Amino acid sequence: GMDGKYRALADDEVSILLSTDGDYIPPKQQRYMYWLRRNKILTALEVILIIGLPFVWSYVFTLPTCGMFFRCGCTWIWAGGVKHCNIFNPTGPHCPWCAAPPSTGWIPQWGSAVVVVVSLIIFTYFVPKRWRFAVTPFLGLAVWFVFMFIAAISWKFAYDYPYFLWNGPPPTSPATTPTPLTHMTEL
């Protein structure tokens, strides 16, 4: 049966679906219910992957992406993270993501993960189950990179930051004794 609410009657060539109350369910609704069961219900593994991986991805890849976009010196967490970011230089320019106030500083890292999770949930609603594992990772990566690029362009212009991608000097190390910006100590 289908989730204990319906029972099927089969008669040689005719198969009809009746509710447990004995009410007839039209074929179109039967087809939709079958399609919904096969394509819409997420497995526990899919839920874990759709919700968990974007947050892990953002945690690991936001800083190197920041360094790539803004040429600020940010790198992998295990290679120093923000240790060499230009926010520690006594004079500017300072990386707009790293120098952002707490009210907006969370957007590149955690906002991108939320956008990916929402897009993947919407995506799984429209894509048949058999294609999900092949297509979903690529869609998640594409959404993440597009979001990050749009966020980076927005921050670049909002903060009038002079460097972007290949435009500007290569990242340099900060002074020997890093001096963080005043508002960075509020974090």
C-alpha positions as CSV (number, residue, x, y, z in Angstrom):
1,G,0.0,0.0,0.0
2,M,0.9,3.6,-0.2
3,D,1.8,4.9,3.3
4,G,-1.0,2.9,4.9
5,K,-3.7,5.3,3.6
6,Y,-4.5,3.6,0.3
7,R,-5.0,0.1,-0.9
8,A,-4.8,-1.2,-4.5
9,L,-7.2,-3.5,-6.1
10,A,-6.0,-5.5,-9.1
11,D,-8.3,-7.2,-11.5
12,D,-6.6,-8.9,-14.5
13,E,-6.0,-5.9,-16.7
14,V,-7.4,-3.1,-14.5
15,S,-5.8,-1.7,-11.4
16,I,-7.5,1.0,-9.4
17,L,-6.5,2.7,-6.2
18,L,-9.0,3.1,-3.4
19,S,-8.6,5.0,-0.2
20,T,-8.8,3.1,3.0
21,D,-12.4,4.4,3.2
22,G,-13.2,2.8,-0.1
23,D,-13.3,6.1,-2.1
24,Y,-12.2,5.9,-5.7
25,I,-9.0,7.9,-6.5
26,P,-8.9,9.2,-10.1
27,P,-6.1,8.0,-12.4
28,K,-4.5,11.4,-12.7
29,Q,-4.3,11.7,-8.9
30,Q,-3.0,8.2,-8.8
31,R,-0.2,9.0,-11.2
32,Y,0.7,12.2,-9.3
33,M,0.8,10.3,-6.0
34,Y,3.1,7.6,-7.6
35,W,5.3,10.3,-9.1
36,L,5.4,12.2,-5.8
37,R,6.5,9.0,-3.9
38,R,9.2,8.2,-6.4
39,N,10.6,11.7,-7.0
40,K,9.8,14.1,-4.1
41,I,10.6,12.2,-0.9
42,L,14.2,12.8,0.1
43,T,16.1,10.1,1.8
44,A,17.9,10.8,5.1
45,L,21.2,10.8,3.3
46,E,20.0,13.4,0.8
47,V,18.8,15.7,3.6
48,I,22.1,15.4,5.4
49,L,24.1,16.1,2.3
50,I,21.9,19.0,1.1
51,I,22.0,20.7,4.5
52,G,25.4,19.7,5.7
53,L,27.8,19.9,2.8
54,P,27.1,23.5,1.8
55,F,28.0,24.7,5.3
56,V,31.2,22.6,5.4
57,W,32.1,23.8,1.9
58,S,31.6,27.4,2.8
59,Y,33.6,27.0,6.0
60,V,36.6,25.6,4.1
61,F,36.4,27.6,0.8
62,T,35.3,31.1,1.8
63,L,38.7,32.4,2.9
64,P,40.7,31.2,-0.2
65,T,37.8,32.6,-2.3
66,C,38.2,35.9,-0.5
67,G,41.9,35.9,-1.2
68,M,41.3,35.1,-4.9
69,F,38.6,37.9,-5.3
70,F,40.2,40.7,-3.3
71,R,43.9,39.8,-3.5
72,C,44.0,40.5,0.3
73,G,46.2,37.6,1.5
74,C,43.4,35.3,2.9
75,T,44.2,31.7,2.3
76,W,43.2,28.2,3.5
77,I,42.3,27.9,7.2
78,W,45.2,25.4,7.8
79,A,47.6,27.7,6.0
80,G,46.9,30.8,8.2
81,G,43.4,31.8,7.1
82,V,43.2,35.6,7.7
83,K,46.7,35.8,9.3
84,H,48.1,37.5,6.2
85,C,45.0,39.5,5.2
86,N,45.5,43.2,4.5
87,I,43.1,44.1,7.3
88,F,46.1,43.8,9.6
89,N,48.0,46.5,7.6
90,P,48.1,49.8,9.4
91,T,46.9,51.6,6.2
92,G,44.4,50.6,3.6
93,P,43.1,49.4,1.4
94,H,41.5,46.8,3.6
95,C,39.6,43.7,2.3
96,P,35.9,44.5,2.3
97,W,34.8,41.0,3.4
98,C,37.2,40.8,6.3
99,A,36.7,44.4,7.4
100,A,32.9,44.2,7.1
101,P,30.9,44.9,10.3
102,P,29.4,41.9,12.0
103,S,25.9,42.9,10.7
104,T,27.0,42.0,7.1
105,G,30.3,40.1,7.6
106,W,28.5,36.7,7.9
107,I,26.9,36.9,4.4
108,P,29.8,35.6,2.3
109,Q,30.3,32.6,4.4
110,W,27.0,31.6,5.9
111,G,24.7,33.4,3.6
112,S,26.2,31.6,0.6
113,A,25.6,28.2,2.4
114,V,21.9,29.1,3.1
115,V,21.4,30.1,-0.6
116,V,22.9,26.8,-1.7
117,V,20.7,24.8,0.7
118,V,17.5,26.6,-0.4
119,S,18.4,26.2,-4.1
120,L,19.1,22.5,-3.7
121,I,15.8,21.9,-1.9
122,I,14.0,23.7,-4.7
123,F,16.1,21.7,-7.2
124,T,15.2,18.4,-5.7
125,Y,11.5,19.2,-6.0
126,F,11.8,19.5,-9.8
127,V,14.4,16.9,-10.7
128,P,13.7,13.1,-10.8
129,K,15.5,11.1,-8.1
130,R,17.6,9.2,-10.5
131,W,19.4,12.4,-11.6
132,R,19.9,14.0,-8.2
133,F,23.2,12.5,-7.2
134,A,24.8,13.2,-10.6
135,V,23.5,16.8,-11.0
136,T,23.1,18.2,-7.5
137,P,26.8,18.6,-6.5
138,F,27.4,20.6,-9.7
139,L,24.3,22.8,-9.2
140,G,25.4,23.4,-5.6
141,L,28.9,24.5,-6.7
142,A,27.6,26.7,-9.5
143,V,25.1,28.4,-7.1
144,W,27.8,28.9,-4.5
145,F,30.3,30.4,-7.0
146,V,27.7,32.7,-8.6
147,F,26.5,33.9,-5.2
148,M,30.1,34.5,-4.1
149,F,31.0,36.4,-7.3
150,I,27.9,38.6,-7.0
151,A,28.6,39.3,-3.3
152,A,32.3,40.1,-4.1
153,I,31.4,42.5,-6.9
154,S,28.8,44.1,-4.6
155,W,31.3,44.5,-1.7
156,K,34.0,45.8,-4.1
157,F,31.8,48.6,-5.3
158,A,30.1,49.3,-1.9
159,Y,33.5,49.7,-0.2
160,D,35.3,51.2,-3.2
161,Y,38.0,48.5,-2.9
162,P,40.7,48.9,-5.6
163,Y,41.7,45.3,-6.2
164,F,39.7,42.5,-7.8
165,L,40.7,39.2,-9.2
166,W,43.7,40.0,-11.5
167,N,43.4,43.8,-11.0
168,G,45.9,45.0,-8.4
169,P,49.1,44.0,-6.8
170,P,49.7,40.5,-5.6
171,P,48.8,39.9,-1.9
172,T,51.5,41.0,0.5
173,S,52.1,40.0,4.0
174,P,51.1,42.4,6.7
175,A,53.4,44.2,9.0
176,T,55.4,42.0,11.4
177,T,53.0,42.8,14.3
178,P,49.5,42.7,13.0
179,T,47.3,45.6,14.1
180,P,43.7,44.8,13.6
181,L,41.2,47.4,12.7
182,T,39.3,48.8,15.6
183,H,35.9,47.3,14.7
184,M,37.5,43.8,14.2
185,T,38.1,43.6,18.0
186,E,34.3,43.6,18.5
187,L,33.9,40.2,16.9
